[in-house]
Amino acid sequence: MEEDAQERQLNIHLDPENLAGVYANFANVSFSDYEFTLTFARIDHEVEEGDVPGVVVSRVNMSTRFMRELLDAMQDSWSKWSSREGIRNLPETPRTTTTTKPPSA
């Protein structure tokens, strides 16, 4: 095995104030020739009339290549989650009782 082919690991720092993340129930995707922008917001859907109030909680700009990688990773995660939930929500198989017939005389 080559010495240069060592496994590398990410060492990502997360500030304590960002540890909990942010909640969003709305997202908007916009793009240019060079990048995609994902804007996440928290929207108040309880308003019955007029404009629906909301606040942007995060905005992420990314290259088109990274957007493709993100879509692939999200599809993979969605597929795994859907499979797990599908298995979890399967109806239980009813228990059957087996009876043993006595041997014929």
Secondary structure, DSSP 8 states (H G I E B T S, - for coil): --TT-----------GGGTT----SEEEEEE-SSEEEEEEEEE-TT--SS---EEEEEEEEEEHHHHHHHHHHHHHHHHHHHHHHHHHTS---------------
